[in-house]
Amino acid sequence: MRKLIKTFILLLCISKCGYGQDVKNITKQKKGKKPIAFTNGFSMVVSDKSDELDVYAGIMMERKNGWGYGFDFTKSAYTPESVQRIPPINEIENFDGAELPEGTDIRFPYSEKRDNRLYSLSPNVFKSFTLNKSKSLKFIIMGGPSIIYSEDYEYKAKFSPASSCGFGGFCFPGGSSDPSLDYKRSKESKKLIFGGFSKVSLRYTFNRVVGLEFSGYGNLNGVKSVYGLQFGVVLGRLF
């Protein structure tokens, strides 16, 4: 993280040295050519618990007075409620007691995904606002419909009085023999649905072809509405 911050500050300093003259020259040379930006980076759901760092990508084509259109693809993951808590005693397979033993481990098969997923493709309309004279800093608002492919999983917990390290994976010498709750996927549902997408971004461009952006996004749908944060790189003809 420190290296990332230092690199960011260094790029800011370099870009400031030649930004004013660069903008004037490029504006004259590129007059009449519309900006086009390719965005990509990391995404993270903050509305729900998640064990994954997701990705996003998009294309933005500006046409006139900051208005434009584009497409956004975002992969969002969130942990289902069935694995965020210990299930009621009567729902645990192979357990007849009144209370789980102290020190019971919770385990998942290594081969199975734990989080549910939303893959969304969103055509959108956006409006950008220039925040400084050099046009290096912009605020962008976008919104549109979403075509969403969802993967939902439900899990069942089974009690193992003397577990081994071989559940869903390899067993190493000296593995734990403590009791455990072994979660296995009991149900899955895959759907193609429609929803709504919105996003606000703050973009800083180092020069005409490279920039960084920090965004907040939301996806409203009938399966699982989520919102999150994104940080990524912007490439293209940015002004």
Residue pairs with C-beta under 8 A, 6 or more apart in sequence:
8 212
11 206
12 204
12 206
14 206
15 136
15 206
15 207
18 207
19 134
19 136
19 207
20 134
22 207
22 208
23 134
23 135
23 136
23 239
26 208
26 239
27 239
30 208
30 237
30 239
33 237
34 61
34 62
34 63
34 237
35 60
35 61
35 62
35 68
35 236
35 237
35 238
35 239
36 59
36 60
36 61
36 62
36 236
36 237
37 59
37 60
37 62
37 211
37 234
37 235
37 236
37 237
37 238
38 57
38 58
38 59
38 60
38 234
38 235
38 236
39 56
39 57
39 58
39 59
39 60
39 72
39 213
39 232
39 233
39 234
40 55
40 56
40 57
40 58
40 232
40 233
41 55
41 56
41 213
41 230
41 231
41 232
41 233
42 53
42 54
42 55
42 56
42 230
42 231
42 232
43 53
43 54
43 55
43 56
43 74
43 75
43 76
43 217
43 228
43 229
43 230
44 50
44 53
44 54
44 228
44 229
44 230
45 54
45 76
45 77
45 78
45 226
45 227
45 228
46 227
46 228
46 229
47 78
47 225
47 226
47 227
47 228
48 78
48 79
48 224
48 226
49 78
49 79
49 84
50 77
50 78
50 79
50 115
51 77
51 79
51 114
51 115
52 77
52 115
54 74
54 75
54 76
54 77
54 228
55 74
55 75
56 72
56 73
56 74
56 75
56 217
56 230
56 232
57 72
57 73
58 70
58 71
58 72
58 73
59 70
59 71
60 68
60 69
60 70
60 126
60 140
60 142
61 68
61 69
61 70
62 68
62 128
63 69
66 127
66 128
66 129
66 130
67 125
67 126
67 127
68 125
68 126
68 127
68 128
69 123
69 124
69 125
69 126
70 123
70 124
70 126
70 142
71 121
71 122
71 123
71 124
72 120
72 121
72 122
72 124
72 142
72 197
72 199
73 119
73 120
73 121
73 122
74 118
74 119
74 120
74 122
74 217
74 219
74 230
75 117
75 118
75 119
75 120
76 117
76 118
76 120
76 219
76 226
76 228
77 115
77 116
77 117
77 118
78 115
78 116
78 118
78 224
78 226
79 114
79 115
79 116
80 115
80 116
80 152
80 153
80 154
80 155
82 154
82 155
83 108
83 114
83 155
83 183
86 100
86 106
86 157
86 181
87 157
89 95
89 97
89 98
89 99
89 100
91 156
91 157
92 100
92 157
92 158
92 159
92 181
93 156
93 157
93 158
93 159
94 158
94 159
94 160
95 159
100 159
100 179
100 181
101 179
103 178
103 179
104 159
104 178
104 179
104 180
104 181
105 163
105 176
105 178
105 179
105 180
105 181
106 180
106 181
106 183
107 163
107 167
107 168
107 180
107 181
107 182
107 183
108 114
108 155
108 168
108 183
109 167
109 168
109 169
109 183
109 184
110 168
110 169
111 168
111 169
112 168
112 184
112 185
113 151
113 153
116 150
116 151
116 152
116 153
116 224
117 150
117 151
118 148
118 149
118 150
118 219
118 221
118 223
118 224
118 226
119 148
119 149
119 150
120 146
120 147
120 148
120 149
120 195
120 197
120 219
121 146
121 147
121 148
122 144
122 145
122 146
122 147
122 197
122 219
123 144
123 145
124 142
124 143
124 144
124 197
124 199
125 142
125 143
125 144
126 140
126 141
126 142
126 143
127 140
127 141
127 142
128 138
128 139
128 140
129 138
129 139
129 140
130 137
130 138
131 137
131 138
131 139
135 205
135 239
136 204
136 205
136 206
137 202
137 203
137 204
137 205
138 201
138 202
138 203
138 205
139 200
139 201
139 202
139 203
140 199
140 200
140 201
140 202
140 203
141 199
141 200
142 197
142 198
142 199
142 200
142 201
143 196
143 197
143 198
143 199
144 196
144 197
145 194
145 195
145 196
145 197
146 194
146 195
146 196
146 197
146 219
146 221
147 192
147 194
148 192
148 193
148 194
148 195
148 219
148 221
148 223
149 190
149 191
149 192
150 189
150 190
150 191
150 192
150 193
150 221
150 223
150 224
151 188
151 189
151 190
152 188
152 189
152 190
152 191
152 223
152 224
153 185
153 187
153 188
153 189
154 185
154 186
154 187
154 188
155 183
155 184
155 185
155 186
156 183
156 184
156 186
157 181
157 182
157 183
158 181
158 182
158 183
158 184
159 179
159 180
159 181
159 182
160 167
160 179
160 180
160 181
160 182
161 179
162 177
162 178
162 179
163 176
163 177
163 178
163 179
163 180
163 182
164 171
164 175
164 176
164 177
165 171
165 172
165 175
165 176
166 175
167 180
167 182
168 182
191 223
193 221
193 222
193 223
194 221
195 219
195 220
195 221
195 222
195 225
196 219
196 220
196 221
197 217
197 218
197 219
197 220
198 217
198 218
198 220
199 215
199 216
199 217
199 218
199 230
200 215
200 216
200 217
201 213
201 214
201 215
201 230
202 213
202 214
202 215
203 211
203 212
203 213
203 234
204 211
204 212
204 213
205 211
205 234
205 238
205 239
206 212
208 237
208 238
208 239
209 235
209 236
209 237
209 238
210 233
210 234
210 235
210 238
211 233
211 234
211 235
211 238
212 231
212 232
212 233
212 234
213 230
213 231
213 232
213 233
213 234
214 229
214 230
214 231
215 229
215 230
215 231
215 232
216 227
216 228
216 229
216 230
217 227
217 228
217 229
217 230
218 225
218 226
218 227
218 228
219 225
219 226
219 227
